[in-house]
Amino acid sequence: MKNILLILRREYLVRIKKKSFWVMTLLMPILVSGFYALLFWGVFNSAEVQRVSIIDESGSFTQKFKDSEKVKFEYLNLPIDSALNRLNQKRTDIVAMIPKDIIEEPSGLKIYTGKGVGFEIQGKIERIIQNEIRNVKLSRAGIDQKILEDADVDVSSKVVVVSKEGEQKEQNTLASTVLGFIAVILMFSTVIGFGMQVMRGVIEEKTNRIIEVIISSVKPFELMMGKILGVGLVGLTQFTLWITLTFVLTTVSSSILPSQQIAKAAQEQMSEMPQKDKDKIVKKIEQTPSDASKVMAFIQSAKNLNIPLIIGCFLFYFIFGYLFYASVYGAIGSAVDNETDTQQFMFPIMLPLLAGYLIGLMTAGQTDNKLLFWASIIPFTSPITMMSRLPFGVEPWELILSMTLLVISTFGMVWIAAKIYRVGILMYGKKPTFKEIGKWLFYKG
């Protein structure tokens, strides 16, 4: 145990002191938050104004197009050829030609542009015309707008889970689904990321022949376990820093987008709507909880979940899931001379991980799904898929069975990996096959 701790300490300190570790640790959150800020700055702070010329042959859309900060409309009483000349002379950016029979033939609208038209502006023009055509047709049919507004209702429900003892507990499906998604993604990314670091570390030491010196002082099993635990601790440190820094920087970068700009964007969207639609939206906003109250309601519903159990299980499945797969990655690293040679062994490892990831995401909330059930029991996929089921509730015997099988399988996998590691770590210049690696398991000594 002493040797394992010494190797763990060495692996951790050697990696944590590298400049590349701190560069990547600090650079990744900056890039993420910077991209986030740049994206919203580009969306809400574009200074380019589009000039749109309207030729209304139907005469039904006079004063229907309202200017905004990004779009300026003008009405032209010109033939289409003259309007296109203005377009070629760059006196306007877009020409929208509304034919006489637009009410009967809505697909007759044509939009001319010299350099392409954005989806937002195209949608803006189409929505204004569509709303007016709808109003005309409803009036012709004698349909009262009040009837349509009264028929537009929102239905919401509450999910109540009833236990065998008759106890009722309200469940927020959204909170359970979101929590399950986050747990699945975190588990998948950490197991793969940390496992790859173990494999690369073994290959690097084997290539530099450092391993020959180390192996003279410690047992192969102690070396492998020390490396697995040390790299895992480094990865966990980096992952924690990424989450913390990304959250802080993203929160700060959000201030680049003032709330006034969001309000202006919303007002521009509403300016295109008829007054009755605006009144309907205002009424719904008044009846709908604010974003803050929605967040508080979401947090409160999440608190109704068994958070201590979920966190405890996440730590358990992370530790044993990482040990399970990191030992395999370490065995592969010991059996090859460079990272290129690992490709033939990677597919069998990645297949169950990808399967668990996809099953966990695609069947989240399907508590009676047999595929999800068995995937949460089988050790190869249980670290990922069980996290998808936990927020929705799992029978105690299912959880105990899954954990027991994972613990037994992890010790078995570590034992197998140690057998491969002790032979492969001193093998050079030869690409082993699956058959040859199988023989290493039965070598004595």
N, C-alpha and C positions, 0 to 999 in steps of 0.2 A: 504493500500500500504506500510505503514511503517513497519508493521509486516512481510510482504512478503520479504522486503529488508533485515530485520534483520535475517530471517531464511536463505535467500540466502547467506548472508555474513557468517553465522555460518556454513552452509553446505560446502561452498567453503574453508574456513580457516581450518576446522576440517580435511578435506580430503587432502588439500594441504600440511599440516604439518606432515602427516604420513610418516614414513620412507619407508613404502611399496610403496607409490606413487612415491617417487624419485628413489627408487631401480628399479622399473619396468620401469619408464620413461627413466632412463639412461641405464638400462640393455638391453632393447629391441633393440635400435639402434646399440649397441655394438655387440650383437649377429648377427644381420642382416649383418652388415658390415664385421664382422669376418668370417661369413659363406661365404660371397662373396669373401673375400680375400683368404680363405683356398681353395675354389673351384678352383679358377684360378691358385693358386700356385700348386695345385695337378695336374692340367691339363698341365701346361706349364713347370713345374720344376721336373717332374719325372725323376730320375736318372737311372732307370732300362733300360738296353739295351737288346732287344730281338735278339737272334741269329736264323736266318732262313736258313735252308738248302734246296736248290733247286735241284731236280732230273728232268732233262728235257729230256724225252725220244723222244720228237719230234725234238729237236735240233733247234727250231725256236725262242728261247728266250735267246740266249746267250747275255750276257752283257745288258740285258733289265732291270734287277733289280739293282737299284743304292742304295748304303748305305746312311743312314741318321744318325742323332745323336741317335735316339732311336731304329733303326733297322739295323742290319748288315747281309748281305746276303753272302752265299757261295754256289758254285756249286759243286755237288758231282756226280761222275761217279761210283756209287755203286748200287747194287741191293737194293730193298726196305727193305729187311730184315736187311741188314747191316746198312742201314740208321736208322732204328728203334732201332737197338742196340745202336747207338750213342745217340739217344733220351733218351733211358732208362738209359744210363750212364751219362746223363746230360751234354754231350759234345755239345749239341745243344738244342734249346727250341722248334723249330717248323720244321717239314719236309713237304715241298710242292712237291707232285709228279704230274708232268705234263705228261699225256699219249701221245702216238704217234699220236692218232687220235683226238687231242684236237681241231683242226680246225673244224672238222665235228661234234664232240661231246663235246661242251663246258662244259657240266655238268660232264665231266669225271675227273675234277680236284679234288684231294684229299689233305687235309691238316691234318697232324698228329701232335698231341701235348700231352704232359704228364700231363699238368695242366690247359688246356683250352686256348683258343686263344681270344684275344680282337677283338672287332668289327672293330677297326681302322686298325689293321694289316691284318685281313682277307680281309677287303675292299681294302687295298693297293695292296695285291697280286692279287685279282680278277680284279681290274682296269687295272693293267699292262697287264695281259693276255688278257683282254677284248679289250683293245686298239690295241694290236698287231693283234688279230684275225680280228678285224674290218678292219684294214689296208690291211691284206692279202686278205680278201673277196672283198674289194673295188677294189684292183688291179686286181684280177681275173675277175671282172665284167667290167673292163675298165672304171671305173667312175673317173673323174677328181676331185681331192680334192678341187681345186679352185671353182668348181661349188657348192659343198656342203658348202663351207665357205661363198660364196656370197649369198646363199639361207638362211643362218642363220642371220636373221635381228631382231631387237627389235622395237616394235611399242609402242608408247606412245601417250597419248591424254590429252587434257585439257578440263575440265568441265566448261561450261559457263552458269550461271543462268540468265535467262531473266525475268525481272519483268513485270507486267501488263503494266507499263508505257513505256516499251521498253528498260529499262536500263539493260546493260549487266555487269555482275560481275563474275570474274573467281573464281572458288571454288576448293580448294584442298580437295579431298575426304578423303585422308589419315589423314590430320590434323583434319578434322571434326570428323572422326570416332574415332581417338585416344582421342581427347578431350571429346567426348561423353562417351567413355569407362571409362575414369578417373573419370568423374563427377558421373556416375552411381555407380561405385565401392565405391567412397568416401561417397556418400549419403547413400548407403545401409549399409556400415560398421559403420558409425557414428550414424545413427538412432538406429540400433540394440544395438551397444555397450553402448551408453549413456542411452538408455531406460532400459537396464538390470541393470545398476548401480542404477537407480532410484528405481527399484523394489527391489533390494537387500538392499538398504538403508532403505526403508520402513519396510521390513521384519525384519531387524536387530533391529530397534528401537521398533517395536511391540513386538519382542521376549524378549527384555530386559526391557520391561514395561516402557521405557523412555517416550513413547508416551502419557501415562496417565498424566504425569506431564505437558508436552508441551501443550496438548489439553485443559488444564484448563486456559491457558493464551491467546491462539489464536484460530481462527476459523479453522475447518478442511480444508476449501478451501484455506485459506492463508498458512497453513502448507504444503499442497500438492503443491501449485504453487511455494512456496519458495524452496522446495526440488527439484522440477523439474528444476527450473532455476539455482539453485546452482550447482547441479550435472552436468547439461549441460555445465556450465561454466568451471567446473573442467575437464570434458572430453575434452572440446575444447582446454583448456590449454595443457593437456597431448598430444593430437593429434598434436597440433602445434609444440610442442617440439620434438615429434617423427619424424615428417617430416623434421624439421630443422637439428636435430642431425644425422639422417640417411643419409641425403644428404651430410653433411660435412664429416662424417666418411667413407661413401662409396667412396667419391671422393679421400680421403686420401689413403684408402686401394687399390685403383686402381693403385697407384704408385708401388705396389708390383709386378705388371706385366709390365715390361719394354716393350717399343715398339719394341726393337730389338728381343725379344723372339717371338712376334707375327709375325715379318717379317721372322724369321727363320722357324716358323711353316708353313707360306704360301709358302716359298721356297721349303720346303720338299714336300708339296702337288703338286707343279708345277713340281718338278723333275720327277714325275711319268708320266707326260704327254708327248706326242710326240711334236716335235719342232713346228709343225704347230699350235697345240692347244695353246702352249705357246705364239706364235706370235699373235694369235687371242685375247687371254686374255690381253696381253700388249696393243693391239690396242684399246680394249674396255675400258681399264683403262684410256688411254689417252683421249678417247672421253667422258668418264663419269666424272661428277663433283666429286671433292674430298669429303671426309666425312664432312669436315668443311663447304664446300659450300652447301652440301645437308642439313646440320643442319640449316644453315642460310636461305636456301630456304624454309625449313619447318617452321621456325620461322616467316619468312616473310608472308608465306601463312596463318599461324595462325593469324597474325595481321590483315589480310583481313577480318577475322570473326568479328562479333560484340562482342568483348571481354567485354566491360562494361555491355552490356545487359546480357551476359552469367554469369558474376560474380554476378551481381545484382540478377538475377533469382536464382542462386545457393544459395545465402544467404537467399532469401525469402523462397525457398522451404525447405532449411535446418531448418530454424527457425520454420516454421509452420508444417513441416513434423515431426520434433522432438517433438514439443508440442503435436501434434496429437497422436503419438504413446507413448510418455513418460507418458501422462496422463493415457493411457490404462495400461501401465506397473505399474504405481503407484496404480491404482485401484486394479489390481491383487495382488500386494504386500500387500495391506491392507486387502484383503479378506482371506488370508491364514496365517498359523502360521510358515511355513518353506518353503524353496525353492523347496523341493521335491513335495509339494502339488501344485506347479504352473504348473506342466506338463499338466494337463488336460485343462488348459486355454491357453497354449502357442501356440498350433497348429493353432487356428483361427487367431492369430496375425501374426504368421510367414508365413502363406499361402499367403496373399496378398503381403507381403514384398518380398518373394521369387519369386512370380509371376512377380512382377514389375522388379526385378533384372534380371530374365531370359529374359523377353520380351525386356528390354532395351538393353541387350547385343546381343541377337539373331536377332533382327530386326533393329539394328543400320544402318542408311542410307536408309532404306526403307520408304521414306517419304509418300508413298501412302498406307502404310499398315494400314488397318482398326483396327486391334488389337492394334497396337502401338498408334493409334490416341485415341481410347477410353480409353486405359490404362493411357494416359497422361491427360485425363480429369477427370476420376474417382478419388476422393480424396485418396482412399486407396493405389493407386499405382502411382498417378501423381507426388509426390516428386521425385521419382526415374526415371520414364520413360520420363517425360518431359525434363530432362537433357540430355537424349539420342537424342531427336529431335532438341533441340535448336541450336546446331552447324550447322545444315543443313537448318535452317530457319523455322520459325513458323508464321502462320498468326496471326496478332494482336488480332483478336476476339477469336481465340483458346486459346491464352495465358491468356487473360483477363477472359475468362470463366473458365479455369482451376484454376487460382488463386482465383477467387471469390468463387468457390465451395470449395476449400481447406480451405479458411478462415472461411467460414460459418460452414463447417464440423468440423474444429478445435475447434471453440467455443462450438459447440454442443457436441463434444466428451469430452471437458474439463468439461462441465456442467454435463454430464452423469457420468464421472469418479468421480467428486466431490460428487455426490449423493451416489455412491458406497463407496467412501473413508470414508465419515463421519460415516457410519454404520460399515463397515468392520474393521476400525482401532481399534475398541473397542471390537471386537468379538474374543473370544479365545476358543480353544479346540473343534472346530467343522469345518468339511470340507464342505464349502458351495457348492451348486449345481448351475447350470445356472438358474434354476427356482427360487431358493431362492434369488440369486443376482438380478434377475429381479424385485422381490418384493421390494427390498431396494430402487429402484428408486422412489417408490410412497409413501415412509414413509414421514410423515409430520415433520416439525420442523427443 
